[in-house]
């Protein structure tokens, strides 16, 4: 039997003692994303009442509403969903917050619907930033035979036909109390969606709601009617993204989560809007941990940072600190992530540059970013950033490709295979028992990456040791898979026709790459691209020269 789709409809009225900042932090970063990670939860929206007319919100007329389209209502009776409603998945913060909210939760099965040609699915990332108005009408009928049939006939033959003539009308859907909630009284719900600028209250709307047939239905069929009007407030995604000066230090307690979600306060993260550490799941099921920080403006321009092979996003720490310390850069949000191959759970697909570029798009999609202000990457991350611009030019405004090549150098497969063999010979293991890259390859690799003078600076030498331990602790299995992306790729032809504004940036002491990247810049697009060299730096200039690196990035983005 085909699954029954439907709606989870929830109204909430916070009590007087609950801080508004706590309410939004919990709702946007904890409660909503955990629901959107469920396969059967198609979307999730928060709405705010616009029909209070100066009246103080109350439990009888709450200010907040959320609704989720459910593809199979029976899933709400199963453990996958039910476990979210109790500990340990339900955190102490959620329990404490919800104890201060009057919650009314209802379940409805879908009956039928109609939409205009102008209707857009607001859960699609391309529509992020667009709003709507929802009119929710709740009807309870008099008992007796034929009442439902009379309501249906009026609804579809007259009422929706006339509502469709109201300026700004987008969609009407009807629901009925769900069969999975047999103890609930039967109620019929109409959800009518309009554009923010609409004709509600106008001539066409008054005509649709004042016909003789309408009067007959309301007098003889409908026993009770309730009507609410809401404006879209927030669209949930399957990962938290809500930064605020008031977010708290918090860590999730769900033992099934592949990566604990953390929110870090503005003071603890030394950023305007705090920071979030969590994860997304790619379309092929790979978990990608990320860190989001910076501006609390939800529409802030986003910079995506792509790591080199064998490193974590910690290589960007000093750059991020330096970059965000500049007043002109505080408007940005910065997204860092662990690319495929950091762990052994890197999927079954062959890892290629194109696949790594698609992971960047998966991050943007899940975090509901239509277009990144910039994608910046180094080494394997550098060619990934370039490939994002080539394959998805509509999703990135600018890119910076650092210390990389447009084509895999001859002999790359042999060189990296020898490095894999070296790590296999050491057979190092983490405390978890997983085989890792180990110290021998890590020492050789990082000595090759950084200039000699950097090791003579005690403060910097400690940071280089930190990078070495990133390399050493990388999953060996993940390394085996991800390094294949470097074996055979060629972006030279595609580069010639790309129009995304780009910059090629390189450490001045990174072997042959300064000359290589100068040629890349000249060959890019119709008129070439920018080219910059950071002196006194090797393969990871953001580690050795974070201030200079931040200066170049800020200048390019502000140009």
C-alpha positions as CSV (number, residue, x, y, z in Angstrom):
1,X,0.0,0.0,0.0
2,X,1.3,3.5,-0.9
3,X,2.4,5.5,2.1
4,X,0.1,8.3,3.4
5,X,1.7,11.7,3.2
6,X,0.7,14.4,5.6
7,X,1.6,17.2,7.9
8,X,3.1,17.7,11.4
9,X,1.7,21.0,12.6
10,X,2.9,22.6,15.8
11,X,2.1,25.8,17.6
12,X,4.3,27.2,20.3
13,X,3.9,30.0,22.8
14,X,7.0,30.6,25.0
15,X,6.3,31.5,28.6
16,X,7.3,34.8,30.0
17,X,10.5,33.6,31.6
18,X,12.0,32.0,28.5
19,X,14.7,34.2,26.9
20,X,13.9,34.7,23.2
21,X,17.6,34.0,22.3
22,X,17.4,30.6,24.0
23,X,14.1,29.8,22.2
24,X,15.6,30.6,18.7
25,X,18.9,29.0,19.4
26,X,17.3,25.7,20.5
27,X,14.7,25.7,17.7
28,X,17.0,26.6,14.8
29,X,20.2,24.7,15.8
30,X,18.8,21.7,17.7
31,X,15.2,20.9,17.3
32,X,14.5,21.7,13.6
33,X,17.7,20.2,12.0
34,X,17.3,16.8,13.8
35,X,13.8,16.5,12.2
36,X,15.1,17.6,8.7
37,X,17.7,14.8,8.9
38,X,15.0,12.2,8.7
39,X,14.4,10.9,5.2
40,X,10.6,11.1,5.5
41,X,10.6,14.8,6.6
42,X,10.5,16.6,3.3
43,X,10.8,20.2,4.7
44,X,10.3,22.3,7.8
45,X,9.3,25.9,8.2
46,X,8.8,28.3,11.1
47,X,6.1,30.9,10.9
48,X,5.2,33.9,13.0
49,X,1.7,35.2,13.5
50,X,0.7,38.4,11.7
51,X,-3.0,38.4,12.9
52,X,-2.5,39.5,16.5
53,X,-3.3,43.1,15.7
54,X,-1.6,44.4,18.8
55,X,-3.0,41.6,21.0
56,X,-0.6,40.0,23.3
57,X,0.2,36.4,22.2
58,X,-1.3,33.8,24.5
59,X,-1.6,30.0,24.8
60,X,-5.0,30.4,23.2
61,X,-3.5,32.4,20.3
62,X,0.2,31.5,20.1
63,X,2.7,33.6,18.2
64,X,4.7,30.8,16.7
65,X,3.9,27.9,14.3
66,X,6.0,25.3,12.6
67,X,5.0,22.8,10.0
68,X,6.7,19.8,8.4
69,X,5.6,17.9,5.3
70,X,5.9,14.2,6.0
71,X,6.1,11.7,3.1
72,X,4.9,8.8,5.2
73,X,2.9,9.5,8.3
74,X,3.4,6.0,9.7
75,X,7.1,6.9,10.2
76,X,6.1,9.2,13.1
77,X,5.0,6.1,15.0
78,X,8.4,4.4,14.7
79,X,11.6,4.4,16.8
80,X,13.6,6.5,14.3
81,X,11.3,9.4,15.1
82,X,10.1,8.6,18.6
83,X,13.6,8.4,20.0
84,X,14.1,12.1,19.3
85,X,11.3,12.9,21.8
86,X,13.1,11.4,24.8
87,X,16.6,11.1,26.3
88,X,19.4,10.7,25.4
89,X,18.5,12.1,22.0
90,X,16.4,14.8,23.7
91,X,19.0,16.8,25.4
92,X,18.7,18.5,28.8
93,X,18.5,21.8,27.1
94,X,15.6,20.7,24.9
95,X,13.8,19.4,28.0
96,X,14.4,22.6,29.9
97,X,13.4,24.8,27.0
98,X,10.3,22.9,26.1
99,X,9.1,23.0,29.8
100,X,8.8,26.7,29.3
101,X,6.7,26.5,26.1
102,X,3.0,25.8,25.6
103,X,3.2,23.2,22.7
104,X,0.2,22.1,20.7
105,X,1.2,19.3,18.3
106,X,-1.2,18.0,15.6
107,X,-0.9,15.3,12.9
108,X,-2.8,15.5,9.6
109,X,-3.1,13.3,6.5
110,X,-3.0,15.0,3.1
111,X,-6.4,15.1,1.2
112,X,-5.8,17.1,-1.9
113,X,-4.3,20.3,-3.2
114,X,-4.1,22.8,-6.1
115,X,-1.3,25.3,-6.9
116,X,-0.7,28.1,-9.3
117,X,2.0,28.3,-11.9
118,X,3.8,30.9,-9.7
119,X,4.1,28.5,-6.7
120,X,7.7,27.6,-5.7
121,X,8.9,25.1,-3.2
122,X,10.5,27.3,-0.6
123,X,12.6,24.4,0.7
124,X,14.6,24.4,-2.5
125,X,17.8,26.3,-2.0
126,X,17.4,28.4,-5.1
127,X,14.3,30.0,-3.4
128,X,16.0,30.8,-0.1
129,X,15.1,34.3,1.0
130,X,11.7,34.3,-0.6
131,X,8.8,34.4,1.8
132,X,5.1,33.6,1.9
133,X,1.9,34.0,4.0
134,X,0.0,31.0,5.2
135,X,-3.7,31.2,6.1
136,X,-4.6,28.2,8.2
137,X,-8.3,27.4,8.5
138,X,-9.5,24.6,10.9
139,X,-13.0,23.2,10.6
140,X,-14.9,20.8,12.7
141,X,-18.2,19.5,11.2
142,X,-21.6,18.7,12.6
143,X,-22.3,15.0,12.9
144,X,-24.4,13.4,10.2
145,X,-24.3,11.7,6.9
146,X,-23.0,13.6,3.9
147,X,-21.3,16.4,5.8
148,X,-17.9,15.7,4.4
149,X,-19.2,15.3,0.9
150,X,-20.9,18.7,1.2
151,X,-17.7,20.3,2.4
152,X,-15.7,18.8,-0.4
153,X,-18.1,19.8,-3.1
154,X,-18.1,23.4,-1.9
155,X,-14.4,23.5,-1.4
156,X,-13.3,22.4,-4.8
157,X,-16.2,23.6,-7.0
158,X,-16.4,27.1,-5.6
159,X,-14.1,28.1,-2.7
160,X,-10.7,27.2,-4.1
161,X,-11.7,28.3,-7.6
162,X,-12.4,31.8,-6.2
163,X,-9.4,31.9,-3.9
164,X,-7.2,31.2,-6.9
165,X,-8.4,34.6,-8.3
166,X,-7.0,36.5,-5.2
167,X,-3.8,38.4,-6.2
168,X,-0.8,36.5,-4.8
169,X,-2.5,33.2,-4.3
170,X,0.0,30.4,-4.7
171,X,-1.4,27.1,-3.3
172,X,-4.3,25.6,-1.3
173,X,-4.0,22.2,0.4
174,X,-6.5,20.2,2.5
175,X,-5.7,17.8,5.3
176,X,-7.7,15.8,7.8
177,X,-6.8,14.5,11.3
178,X,-4.3,11.6,10.7
179,X,-5.3,8.0,11.2
180,X,-2.1,7.5,13.2
181,X,-3.8,9.7,15.9
182,X,-7.1,7.8,16.4
183,X,-7.9,9.5,19.7
184,X,-7.9,13.0,18.3
185,X,-11.2,14.6,17.2
186,X,-11.6,14.8,13.5
187,X,-10.7,18.2,12.1
188,X,-10.3,19.4,8.5
189,X,-7.5,21.9,7.8
190,X,-7.0,24.2,4.8
191,X,-3.6,25.7,4.3
192,X,-3.7,28.6,1.8
193,X,-0.4,30.1,0.7
194,X,0.1,33.6,-0.7
195,X,2.9,35.7,-1.8
196,X,4.1,38.3,0.7
197,X,2.3,41.0,-1.4
198,X,-1.2,39.7,-1.8
199,X,-4.9,40.5,-2.0
200,X,-5.9,39.1,1.3
201,X,-8.8,41.3,2.5
202,X,-9.3,42.8,-1.0
203,X,-12.2,42.6,-3.4
204,X,-11.4,39.1,-4.7
205,X,-10.9,37.7,-1.3
206,X,-14.1,39.2,0.1
207,X,-16.0,37.7,-2.9
208,X,-14.5,34.3,-2.3
209,X,-15.5,34.3,1.4
210,X,-19.0,35.8,1.2
211,X,-21.0,33.8,-1.3
212,X,-24.4,32.2,-0.5
213,X,-22.9,28.8,-0.7
214,X,-20.2,29.7,1.8
215,X,-22.8,31.0,4.2
216,X,-24.8,27.8,3.8
217,X,-21.7,25.6,4.5
218,X,-20.6,27.7,7.5
219,X,-24.2,27.6,9.0
220,X,-25.2,24.0,8.3
221,X,-22.0,21.9,7.9
222,X,-19.3,23.6,9.9
223,X,-19.7,23.4,13.7
224,X,-16.5,25.3,14.6
225,X,-14.0,27.4,12.6
226,X,-10.7,28.7,13.6
227,X,-8.4,30.9,11.3
228,X,-4.8,32.0,11.8
229,X,-2.5,34.0,9.5
230,X,1.3,33.6,9.6
231,X,4.4,35.0,7.8
232,X,7.3,32.7,7.0
233,X,10.0,33.3,9.6
234,X,12.7,30.6,9.1
235,X,13.3,27.6,6.8
236,X,15.0,24.6,8.4
237,X,17.8,22.7,6.7
238,X,19.2,19.3,7.6
239,X,22.1,21.0,9.5
240,X,22.3,23.9,11.9
241,X,23.3,27.3,10.6
242,X,21.8,29.9,13.0
243,X,24.6,32.1,14.3
244,X,23.8,34.8,16.9
245,X,25.6,36.9,19.5
246,X,23.5,35.1,22.0
247,X,24.0,31.4,21.1
248,X,25.1,29.3,24.0
249,X,27.8,26.7,24.6
250,X,26.0,23.5,24.0
251,X,26.8,19.9,22.8
252,X,24.3,17.4,21.5
253,X,23.8,14.1,23.5
254,X,22.4,11.9,20.7
255,X,24.5,8.7,20.8
256,X,23.5,7.8,17.2
257,X,24.9,11.0,15.8
258,X,28.1,10.4,13.7
259,X,29.4,13.8,14.8
260,X,28.3,15.6,18.0
261,X,26.7,19.0,17.1
262,X,28.2,21.9,19.1
263,X,27.3,25.6,19.4
264,X,30.0,27.9,20.7
265,X,29.2,31.3,22.1
266,X,30.5,34.5,20.6
267,X,32.8,35.1,23.5
268,X,34.2,31.5,23.4
269,X,34.8,31.6,19.7
270,X,35.9,35.2,19.5
271,X,33.4,35.9,16.7
272,X,30.4,38.1,16.3
273,X,27.9,35.3,15.9
274,X,29.6,32.4,17.6
275,X,30.3,29.1,15.9
276,X,28.6,25.9,15.0
277,X,30.3,22.5,14.6
278,X,28.1,19.8,13.1
279,X,27.9,17.7,9.9
280,X,26.0,17.2,6.7
281,X,25.3,14.0,4.8
282,X,26.1,14.0,1.1
283,X,23.6,12.5,-1.5
284,X,25.7,9.3,-1.5
285,X,25.6,9.0,2.3
286,X,29.0,10.3,3.4
287,X,29.2,12.4,6.6
288,X,31.1,15.6,6.3
289,X,31.8,17.5,9.5
290,X,32.0,21.3,9.3
291,X,32.5,24.4,11.3
292,X,30.6,27.6,10.6
293,X,31.5,30.9,12.2
294,X,31.5,34.7,11.7
295,X,28.7,37.2,11.1
296,X,25.3,36.7,12.8
297,X,23.6,38.1,9.7
298,X,21.8,35.1,8.1
299,X,22.4,36.6,4.7
300,X,26.1,37.3,5.3
301,X,28.4,36.4,2.4
302,X,29.9,33.0,2.9
303,X,33.5,31.9,2.3
304,X,34.2,28.2,2.0
305,X,37.7,26.9,2.8
306,X,38.9,23.6,1.3
307,X,41.8,21.7,3.0
308,X,44.8,20.0,1.5
309,X,45.0,16.3,1.6
310,X,45.8,14.7,5.0
311,X,44.9,17.9,7.0
312,X,42.0,19.1,9.0
313,X,40.3,22.5,8.9
314,X,42.7,23.5,11.7
315,X,45.2,24.6,9.0
316,X,43.0,27.7,8.6
317,X,42.8,28.7,12.3
318,X,45.3,31.6,12.3
319,X,44.0,32.8,8.9
320,X,40.4,32.9,10.1
321,X,41.5,34.8,13.3
322,X,43.5,37.3,11.3
323,X,40.8,37.7,8.6
324,X,37.9,38.3,10.9
325,X,39.9,40.7,13.1
326,X,39.6,43.3,10.3
327,X,36.5,45.4,10.6
328,X,35.9,45.2,6.9
329,X,35.8,41.4,7.0
330,X,33.4,41.0,10.0
331,X,30.5,40.9,7.5
332,X,31.5,37.4,6.3
333,X,30.7,33.9,7.5
334,X,33.4,31.2,7.1
335,X,32.7,27.6,6.5
336,X,35.4,24.9,7.0
337,X,35.0,21.2,6.6
338,X,36.7,17.8,6.7
339,X,36.9,16.5,3.2
340,X,36.3,12.9,2.1
341,X,39.2,10.8,3.1
342,X,39.9,12.3,6.5
343,X,38.2,9.2,7.9
344,X,37.7,5.7,6.5
345,X,34.0,6.4,6.0
346,X,34.4,8.1,2.6
347,X,31.8,6.2,0.6
348,X,32.0,3.7,-2.2
349,X,32.4,6.1,-5.1
350,X,35.8,6.7,-6.6
351,X,37.1,10.0,-5.1
352,X,37.8,12.4,-7.9
353,X,38.2,16.2,-8.1
354,X,34.6,16.4,-9.5
355,X,33.3,14.4,-6.5
356,X,35.1,16.7,-4.1
357,X,33.6,19.7,-5.8
358,X,30.1,18.2,-5.5
359,X,30.7,17.9,-1.8
360,X,31.1,21.7,-1.6
361,X,27.8,22.1,-3.3
362,X,26.2,19.6,-0.9
363,X,27.4,21.8,2.0
364,X,26.0,24.9,0.3
365,X,22.7,23.1,-0.3
366,X,22.3,21.7,3.2
367,X,23.2,25.1,4.8
368,X,20.8,26.8,2.4
369,X,23.4,29.0,0.7
370,X,22.4,29.9,-2.9
371,X,25.8,31.3,-3.8
372,X,29.1,31.4,-2.0
373,X,31.0,34.7,-1.9
374,X,34.2,32.7,-2.4
375,X,35.6,29.2,-2.4
376,X,39.2,29.1,-1.3
377,X,41.3,26.0,-1.3
378,X,44.9,24.8,-1.1
379,X,46.6,21.9,-2.8
380,X,43.9,19.3,-3.4
381,X,41.6,21.9,-1.9
382,X,42.9,24.4,-4.4
383,X,42.0,22.3,-7.5
384,X,38.7,21.6,-5.8
385,X,38.0,25.3,-5.5
386,X,38.9,25.8,-9.1
387,X,36.6,22.9,-10.1
388,X,33.7,24.3,-8.2
389,X,34.0,27.5,-10.3
390,X,34.2,25.5,-13.5
391,X,31.4,23.0,-12.8
392,X,29.1,25.2,-10.8
393,X,29.7,28.9,-11.8
394,X,26.2,29.9,-10.7
395,X,27.0,28.8,-7.1
396,X,30.2,30.9,-6.5
397,X,31.0,34.5,-6.9
398,X,34.8,34.2,-6.7
399,X,37.5,31.6,-6.1
400,X,41.1,31.5,-4.9
401,X,43.1,28.4,-5.9
402,X,46.3,28.0,-3.9
403,X,49.4,25.9,-4.4
404,X,48.0,23.5,-7.0
405,X,48.1,22.5,-10.6
406,X,45.5,22.6,-13.4
407,X,46.6,19.1,-14.4
408,X,47.9,16.2,-12.3
409,X,51.7,16.1,-12.7
410,X,53.3,13.2,-14.5
411,X,54.3,10.5,-12.0
412,X,51.8,11.6,-9.4
413,X,50.3,8.1,-9.1
414,X,53.7,6.5,-8.6
415,X,54.8,9.1,-6.0
416,X,51.6,8.8,-3.9
417,X,51.6,5.0,-4.1
418,X,55.1,5.0,-2.6
419,X,53.8,7.3,0.2
420,X,50.9,4.9,0.8
421,X,53.4,2.0,1.0
422,X,55.5,3.9,3.5
423,X,52.4,4.5,5.8
424,X,51.4,0.8,5.4
425,X,54.8,-0.3,6.5
426,X,54.7,1.8,9.7
427,X,51.2,0.3,10.6
428,X,50.4,3.0,13.0
429,X,47.1,2.8,14.8
430,X,44.9,5.3,16.6
431,X,43.6,4.7,20.1
432,X,40.3,3.6,18.5
433,X,42.3,0.8,16.7
434,X,42.0,2.3,13.3
435,X,45.1,2.2,11.1
436,X,46.4,5.7,10.5
437,X,49.0,7.4,8.3
438,X,51.6,7.6,11.1
439,X,54.6,9.7,12.0
440,X,57.1,8.6,9.3
441,X,55.1,9.8,6.3
442,X,53.8,12.8,8.3
443,X,57.4,14.0,9.1
444,X,58.5,13.6,5.4
445,X,55.4,15.3,4.1
446,X,55.3,18.4,6.4
447,X,59.1,18.9,6.0
448,X,58.4,19.1,2.3
449,X,55.5,21.5,2.8
450,X,57.1,24.2,5.0
451,X,60.2,26.3,4.5
452,X,63.3,25.7,6.7
453,X,63.1,29.2,8.3
454,X,59.6,28.4,9.8
455,X,61.1,25.7,11.9
456,X,63.5,28.1,13.4
457,X,60.7,30.2,14.8
458,X,59.7,28.4,18.1
459,X,56.1,29.7,18.0
460,X,55.6,28.7,14.4
461,X,57.4,25.4,14.9
462,X,54.7,24.4,17.4
463,X,52.0,25.0,14.8
464,X,53.9,23.1,12.2
465,X,54.1,20.2,14.6
466,X,50.3,20.5,14.9
467,X,50.0,20.1,11.2
468,X,52.3,17.1,11.3
469,X,50.0,15.4,13.8
470,X,47.0,16.2,11.5
471,X,48.8,14.2,8.8
472,X,49.8,11.4,11.1
473,X,46.3,10.9,12.5
474,X,44.6,10.7,9.1
475,X,42.8,7.4,8.4
476,X,45.1,5.3,6.2
477,X,42.1,3.8,4.4
478,X,40.7,7.3,3.8
479,X,44.1,8.4,2.5
480,X,44.2,5.5,0.1
481,X,40.9,6.5,-1.4
482,X,41.2,10.3,-1.4
483,X,44.7,10.5,-2.8
484,X,43.4,9.0,-6.1
485,X,41.8,12.3,-6.8
486,X,45.4,13.6,-7.4
487,X,46.4,10.8,-9.8
488,X,44.6,11.9,-12.9
489,X,42.8,15.1,-13.5
490,X,43.0,17.8,-16.2
491,X,41.1,21.1,-16.0
492,X,43.2,23.0,-18.6
493,X,40.6,23.2,-21.3
494,X,37.7,24.0,-19.0
495,X,39.7,26.9,-17.5
496,X,39.8,28.7,-20.9
497,X,36.1,29.5,-20.9
498,X,35.3,30.0,-17.3
499,X,34.1,33.5,-16.3
500,X,34.1,33.3,-12.5
501,X,36.5,35.8,-11.1
502,X,39.5,34.0,-9.8
503,X,42.9,34.4,-8.1
504,X,45.8,32.0,-8.1
505,X,47.9,32.3,-5.0
506,X,51.1,30.5,-4.1
507,X,53.8,30.2,-1.5
508,X,57.0,31.7,-3.0
509,X,59.1,28.7,-1.9
510,X,56.7,25.9,-3.0
511,X,59.0,24.3,-5.6
512,X,57.9,24.7,-9.2
513,X,54.4,25.8,-8.3
514,X,55.0,29.6,-8.4
515,X,55.8,29.3,-12.1
516,X,53.1,26.7,-12.7
517,X,50.4,28.9,-11.1
518,X,51.6,32.0,-13.0
519,X,50.9,30.1,-16.2
520,X,47.5,29.0,-14.8
521,X,46.5,32.6,-14.1
522,X,47.5,33.6,-17.6
523,X,45.6,30.7,-19.2
524,X,42.4,31.3,-17.2
525,X,39.3,32.6,-18.9
526,X,39.2,35.2,-21.6
527,X,41.5,37.8,-20.0
528,X,43.4,35.8,-17.4
529,X,43.1,35.8,-13.6
530,X,44.9,37.4,-10.7
531,X,48.2,36.0,-9.5
532,X,49.8,36.5,-6.1
533,X,52.9,35.1,-4.4
534,X,53.4,35.0,-0.6
535,X,57.1,35.2,0.1
536,X,58.7,33.1,2.8
537,X,56.0,30.4,2.6
538,X,55.8,26.9,1.2
539,X,52.9,24.7,0.4
540,X,50.5,25.9,3.1
541,X,50.9,29.7,3.1
542,X,47.9,30.2,5.4
543,X,49.8,28.4,8.1
544,X,53.2,30.0,7.7
545,X,52.0,33.5,6.8
546,X,48.4,33.8,8.0
547,X,48.4,37.6,8.2
548,X,49.8,38.1,4.7
549,X,47.4,35.4,3.4
550,X,44.4,37.2,5.0
551,X,45.5,40.5,3.5
552,X,45.6,39.0,0.0
553,X,42.2,37.4,0.5
554,X,40.6,40.5,1.9
555,X,42.0,42.6,-0.9
556,X,40.7,40.2,-3.6
557,X,37.2,39.9,-2.1
558,X,36.9,43.6,-1.6
559,X,38.0,44.5,-5.1
